[in-house]
Amino acid sequence: MQSIVEFCRELRQRETPAEKVLWQHLRNRKFLNQKFLRQYPVSSAFAFGKTLYYIPDFYCHKAKLVIEADGSIPSAKNRIR
């Protein structure tokens, strides 16, 4: 079974064209000097003794902002872990 970190790395390798364009504008604090992370696991809940994660395309902790880019969905996002 793949770890959540490995899964996020795989998602970053399979970015959609929309994610690629948006990342060019968000990376290195280019947008409002805010730090954005790409395909970063956010713990959303606990169920049956397990942590459930949501993996947004882009995440800014300081602004409490999640961004999902439209576009074709890489096959890795369809896997249930």
DSSP file (Angstrom, degrees, kcal/mol; ACC not computed):
  #  RESIDUE AA STRUCTURE BP1 BP2  ACC     N-H-->O    O-->H-N    N-H-->O    O-->H-N    TCO  KAPPA ALPHA  PHI   PSI    X-CA   Y-CA   Z-CA
    1    1 A M              0   0    0      0, 0.0     2,-0.2     0, 0.0    80,-0.0   0.000 360.0 360.0 360.0 134.3    0.0    0.0    0.0
    2    2 A Q        -     0   0    0      1,-0.1     2,-0.1     2,-0.0     0, 0.0  -0.493 360.0-121.2 -75.6 139.7    1.3    3.4   -1.0
    3    3 A S     >  -     0   0    0     -2,-0.2     4,-2.3     1,-0.1     5,-0.2  -0.375  25.1-111.1 -75.8 163.2    1.8    6.1    1.7
    4    4 A I  H  > S+     0   0    0      1,-0.2     4,-2.2     2,-0.2     5,-0.2   0.865 119.1  53.4 -62.9 -35.6   -0.1    9.4    1.5
    5    5 A V  H  > S+     0   0    0      2,-0.2     4,-2.1     1,-0.2    -1,-0.2   0.920 109.7  46.9 -66.1 -44.0    3.2   11.2    0.7
    6    6 A E  H  > S+     0   0    0      1,-0.2     4,-2.2     2,-0.2    -2,-0.2   0.894 111.1  52.5 -63.5 -39.4    4.1    8.8   -2.1
    7    7 A F  H  X S+     0   0    0     -4,-2.3     4,-2.1     1,-0.2    -2,-0.2   0.909 108.7  49.5 -63.7 -42.3    0.5    9.2   -3.5
    8    8 A C  H  X S+     0   0    0     -4,-2.2     4,-2.1     2,-0.2    -1,-0.2   0.895 109.2  52.5 -63.7 -39.9    0.8   13.0   -3.4
    9    9 A R  H  X S+     0   0    0     -4,-2.1     4,-1.5     1,-0.2    -1,-0.2   0.910 108.5  50.9 -61.0 -41.7    4.2   12.8   -5.3
   10   10 A E  H  X S+     0   0    0     -4,-2.2     4,-1.0     1,-0.2    -2,-0.2   0.905 108.5  51.6 -63.2 -41.2    2.5   10.7   -7.9
   11   11 A L  H  < S+     0   0    0     -4,-2.1     3,-0.5     1,-0.2    -1,-0.2   0.884 106.5  53.9 -63.2 -38.1   -0.3   13.2   -8.3
   12   12 A R  H >< S+     0   0    0     -4,-2.1     3,-0.8     1,-0.2    -1,-0.2   0.837 106.3  52.9 -65.6 -31.2    2.3   16.0   -8.8
   13   13 A Q  H 3< S+     0   0    0     -4,-1.5    -1,-0.2     1,-0.2    -2,-0.2   0.748 109.6  50.0 -73.1 -23.1    3.9   14.0  -11.6
   14   14 A R  T 3< S+     0   0    0     -4,-1.0    -1,-0.2    -3,-0.5    -2,-0.1  -0.185  80.3 160.7-108.5  39.0    0.5   13.7  -13.3
   15   15 A E    <   -     0   0    0     -3,-0.8    -3,-0.1     1,-0.1    58,-0.0  -0.251  37.0-123.5 -64.0 148.0   -0.5   17.3  -13.3
   16   16 A T     >  -     0   0    0      1,-0.1     4,-2.3    53,-0.1     5,-0.2  -0.439  26.7-106.6 -83.0 163.5   -3.2   18.5  -15.7
   17   17 A P  H  > S+     0   0    0      0, 0.0     4,-2.1     0, 0.0     5,-0.2   0.888 122.6  53.0 -57.0 -38.7   -2.6   21.3  -18.2
   18   18 A A  H  > S+     0   0    0      1,-0.2     4,-2.3     2,-0.2     5,-0.2   0.909 109.3  48.2 -64.1 -42.0   -4.8   23.6  -16.0
   19   19 A E  H  > S+     0   0    0      1,-0.2     4,-2.7     2,-0.2    -1,-0.2   0.888 109.2  54.1 -64.5 -39.5   -2.8   22.7  -12.9
   20   20 A K  H  X S+     0   0    0     -4,-2.3     4,-1.4     2,-0.2    -2,-0.2   0.924 110.9  44.5 -62.1 -45.5    0.5   23.4  -14.7
   21   21 A V  H  X S+     0   0    0     -4,-2.1     4,-0.7     1,-0.2     3,-0.3   0.936 115.4  47.3 -65.2 -47.1   -0.6   26.9  -15.8
   22   22 A L  H >X S+     0   0    0     -4,-2.3     4,-1.3     1,-0.2     3,-1.0   0.890 107.1  57.3 -63.5 -39.6   -2.0   27.8  -12.4
   23   23 A W  H 3X S+     0   0    0     -4,-2.7     4,-2.5     1,-0.3    -1,-0.2   0.852  98.2  61.1 -60.9 -35.1    1.1   26.6  -10.6
   24   24 A Q  H 3< S+     0   0    0     -4,-1.4    -1,-0.3    -3,-0.3    -2,-0.2   0.802 109.9  42.3 -61.6 -28.0    3.3   28.9  -12.7
   25   25 A H  H << S+     0   0    0     -3,-1.0    -1,-0.2    -4,-0.7    -2,-0.2   0.677 120.2  41.0 -91.1 -20.4    1.3   31.8  -11.1
   26   26 A L  H ><>S+     0   0    0     -4,-1.3     3,-0.6    -3,-0.2     5,-0.5   0.751  90.4  98.6 -98.9 -28.1    1.2   30.5   -7.6
   27   27 A R  G ><5S+     0   0    0     -4,-2.5     3,-1.3     1,-0.2    10,-0.1  -0.149  83.0  19.3 -67.8 157.4    4.6   29.1   -7.0
   28   28 A N  G 3 5S-     0   0    0      1,-0.3    -1,-0.2     8,-0.2     7,-0.1   0.808 128.2 -68.5  55.1  35.7    7.4   30.9   -5.2
   29   29 A R  G <>5S+     0   0    0     -3,-0.6     4,-0.7     5,-0.3    -1,-0.3   0.792  91.3 143.8  59.0  31.5    5.0   33.4   -3.5
   30   30 A K  T <45 +     0   0    0     -3,-1.3     2,-0.7    -4,-0.4    -4,-0.2   0.761  55.3  68.5 -71.5 -24.6    4.1   35.0   -6.8
   31   31 A F  T >4<S-     0   0    0     -5,-0.5     3,-2.1     3,-0.4    -1,-0.1  -0.858 132.2 -36.1-104.1 108.3    0.5   35.5   -5.9
   32   32 A L  T 34 S-     0   0    0     -2,-0.7    -1,-0.2     1,-0.3    -2,-0.1   0.738 103.5 -76.7  53.4  27.5    0.0   38.1   -3.1
   33   33 A N  T 3< S+     0   0    0     -4,-0.7     2,-0.4     1,-0.2    -1,-0.3   0.788  94.2 144.8  56.0  30.7    3.2   36.9   -1.5
   34   34 A Q    <   -     0   0    0     -3,-2.1     2,-0.6    -8,-0.1    -3,-0.4  -0.802  52.2-123.3-101.8 141.5    1.3   33.8   -0.2
   35   35 A K        -     0   0    0     -2,-0.4     2,-0.4    -6,-0.1    26,-0.4  -0.734  30.7-170.9 -84.6 119.8    2.9   30.3    0.1
   36   36 A F        -     0   0    0     -2,-0.6     2,-0.3   -10,-0.4    24,-0.2  -0.891   8.3-154.4-110.6 143.1    1.0   27.7   -1.9
   37   37 A L  E     -A   59   0A   0     22,-2.8    22,-2.3    -2,-0.4     2,-0.5  -0.880  12.9-134.9-113.0 148.8    1.6   24.0   -1.8
   38   38 A R  E    S-A   58   0A   0     -2,-0.3    20,-0.2     1,-0.2    19,-0.1  -0.893  79.2  -9.2-109.1 131.4    0.7   21.6   -4.6
   39   39 A Q  S    S+     0   0    0     18,-1.9    -1,-0.2    17,-0.5    18,-0.2   0.929  86.8 169.2  50.1  54.2   -1.1   18.3   -4.0
   40   40 A Y        -     0   0    0     16,-0.6     2,-0.3    -3,-0.3    -1,-0.2  -0.848  36.1-119.7-101.3 127.2   -0.7   18.6   -0.2
   41   41 A P        -     0   0    0      0, 0.0     2,-0.5     0, 0.0    14,-0.2  -0.497  26.5-165.5 -71.7 126.8   -2.6   16.2    2.0
   42   42 A V  E     -C   54   0B   0     12,-3.0    12,-2.7    -2,-0.3     2,-0.4  -0.958  21.3-127.4-112.5 122.8   -5.0   18.0    4.4
   43   43 A S  E     +C   53   0B   0     -2,-0.5    10,-0.2    10,-0.2     3,-0.1  -0.555  34.7 170.3 -70.2 123.7   -6.4   15.9    7.2
   44   44 A S  E     -     0   0B   0      8,-2.8     2,-0.3    -2,-0.4     9,-0.2   0.728  52.7 -19.6-110.1 -27.5  -10.1   16.2    7.1
   45   45 A A  E     -C   52   0B   0      7,-1.2     7,-3.5     2,-0.0     2,-0.4  -0.989  50.9-117.6-169.8 167.8  -11.6   13.7    9.5
   46   46 A F  E     +C   51   0B   0     -2,-0.3     2,-0.4     5,-0.2     5,-0.2  -0.980  31.3 173.6-119.1 134.3  -11.1   10.5   11.5
   47   47 A A  E >   -C   50   0B   0      3,-2.7     3,-1.8    -2,-0.4    -2,-0.0  -0.974  66.3 -12.0-144.6 127.7  -13.2    7.5   10.9
   48   48 A F  T 3  S-     0   0    0     -2,-0.4     3,-0.1     1,-0.3    -1,-0.1   0.857 128.9 -52.1  53.5  39.6  -12.8    4.0   12.4
   49   49 A G  T 3  S+     0   0    0      1,-0.2     2,-0.4     0, 0.0    -1,-0.3   0.566 117.2 109.9  77.6   8.8   -9.4    4.9   13.8
   50   50 A K  E <   -C   47   0B   0     -3,-1.8    -3,-2.7     0, 0.0     2,-0.4  -0.903  67.8-124.0-118.5 146.5   -8.1    6.1   10.5
   51   51 A T  E     -C   46   0B   0     -2,-0.4     2,-0.4    -5,-0.2    -5,-0.2  -0.744  24.0-148.4 -85.4 131.6   -7.2    9.6    9.3
   52   52 A L  E     -C   45   0B   0     -7,-3.5    -8,-2.8    -2,-0.4    -7,-1.2  -0.845  14.0-157.2-100.7 137.7   -9.0   10.7    6.2
   53   53 A Y  E     -C   43   0B   0     -2,-0.4     2,-0.4   -10,-0.2   -10,-0.2  -0.870  14.0-157.2-117.7 147.7   -7.2   13.0    3.8
   54   54 A Y  E     -C   42   0B   0    -12,-2.7   -12,-3.0    -2,-0.4    -2,-0.0  -0.981  12.2-157.1-114.7 134.0   -8.3   15.4    1.2
   55   55 A I        -     0   0    0     -2,-0.4     2,-0.1   -14,-0.2   -16,-0.0  -0.835  12.0-168.3-116.6  93.5   -5.7   16.3   -1.4
   56   56 A P        -     0   0    0      0, 0.0   -16,-0.6     0, 0.0   -17,-0.5  -0.379  31.0-120.6 -75.9 159.1   -6.4   19.6   -3.1
   57   57 A D  S    S+     0   0    0     10,-0.5   -18,-1.9     1,-0.2     2,-0.3   0.922  98.4  10.5 -63.1 -43.5   -4.6   20.7   -6.2
   58   58 A F  E     -AB  38  67A   0      9,-2.0     9,-2.6   -20,-0.2     2,-0.4  -0.993  69.9-172.2-139.8 145.3   -3.3   23.8   -4.4
   59   59 A Y  E     -AB  37  66A   0    -22,-2.3   -22,-2.8    -2,-0.3     2,-0.5  -0.996  11.5-169.7-143.4 131.4   -3.4   24.8   -0.7
   60   60 A C  E  >> - B   0  65A   0      5,-2.8     5,-2.3    -2,-0.4     4,-0.7  -0.955   5.1-169.6-120.7 109.4   -2.5   28.0    1.2
   61   61 A H  T >45S+     0   0    0     -2,-0.5     3,-0.8   -26,-0.4    -1,-0.2   0.923  83.9  53.4 -65.3 -45.8   -2.5   27.4    4.9
   62   62 A K  T 345S+     0   0    0    -27,-0.3    -1,-0.2     1,-0.3    -2,-0.0   0.885 117.8  36.3 -59.2 -41.6   -2.2   31.1    5.9
   63   63 A A  T 345S-     0   0    0      2,-0.1    -1,-0.3     0, 0.0    -2,-0.2   0.508 104.2-128.9 -88.0  -5.4   -5.3   32.1    3.9
   64   64 A K  T <<5 +     0   0    0     -3,-0.8     2,-0.4    -4,-0.7    -3,-0.2   0.940  58.5 151.7  52.9  49.4   -7.1   28.8    4.6
   65   65 A L  E   < -B   60   0A   0     -5,-2.3    -5,-2.8     2,-0.0     2,-0.4  -0.937  33.2-170.8-120.9 132.2   -7.6   28.5    0.9
   66   66 A V  E     -B   59   0A   0     -2,-0.4     2,-0.4    -7,-0.2    -7,-0.2  -0.970   7.8-165.0-117.9 134.9   -8.0   25.4   -1.2
   67   67 A I  E     -B   58   0A   0     -9,-2.6    -9,-2.0    -2,-0.4     2,-0.5  -0.984   5.7-168.2-123.8 129.3   -8.0   25.6   -5.0
   68   68 A E        -     0   0    0     -2,-0.4     2,-0.4   -11,-0.2    -2,-0.0  -0.975  16.2-145.7-112.2 123.9   -9.1   22.8   -7.4
   69   69 A A        -     0   0    0     -2,-0.5   -50,-0.1     1,-0.0     2,-0.1  -0.743  14.3-128.4 -91.2 133.6   -8.2   23.3  -11.0
   70   70 A D        +     0   0    0     -2,-0.4     2,-0.3   -52,-0.1   -52,-0.1  -0.397  58.6  93.1 -73.8 157.1  -10.7   22.1  -13.7
   71   71 A G  S    S-     0   0    0    -53,-0.1     2,-0.0    -2,-0.1   -55,-0.0  -0.863  80.8 -30.9 146.9-177.5   -9.4   19.9  -16.4
   72   72 A S        -     0   0    0     -2,-0.3   -54,-0.1     1,-0.1   -56,-0.0  -0.382  64.2-122.3 -66.3 147.8   -9.0   16.3  -17.2
   73   73 A I        -     0   0    0    -57,-0.1    -1,-0.1    -2,-0.0   -58,-0.1  -0.817  20.1-124.7 -98.1 123.3   -8.5   14.1  -14.1
   74   74 A P    >   -     0   0    0      0, 0.0     3,-1.6     0, 0.0     4,-0.4  -0.330  24.9-116.3 -62.0 147.8   -5.3   12.0  -14.0
   75   75 A S  G >  S+     0   0    0      1,-0.3     3,-1.3     2,-0.2     4,-0.3   0.784 110.3  68.5 -59.1 -28.4   -6.1    8.3  -13.4
   76   76 A A  G >  S+     0   0    0      1,-0.3     3,-1.1     2,-0.2    -1,-0.3   0.807  91.9  59.9 -62.9 -29.4   -4.2    8.4  -10.1
   77   77 A K  G <  S+     0   0    0     -3,-1.6    -1,-0.3     1,-0.2    -2,-0.2   0.692  96.8  61.6 -73.1 -16.6   -6.9   10.6   -8.6
   78   78 A N  G <  S+     0   0    0     -3,-1.3    -1,-0.2    -4,-0.4     2,-0.2   0.547  81.8 103.2 -85.4  -6.9   -9.5    7.9   -9.3
   79   79 A R    <   -     0   0    0     -3,-1.1     2,-0.5    -4,-0.3    -3,-0.0  -0.543  65.9-140.2 -78.6 140.8   -7.8    5.4   -7.0
   80   80 A I              0   0    0     -2,-0.2    -2,-0.1     1,-0.1    -1,-0.0  -0.891 360.0 360.0-101.6 127.1   -9.3    4.7   -3.6
   81   81 A R              0   0    0     -2,-0.5    -1,-0.1   -80,-0.0    -2,-0.0   0.364 360.0 360.0-110.7 360.0   -6.8    4.3   -0.8
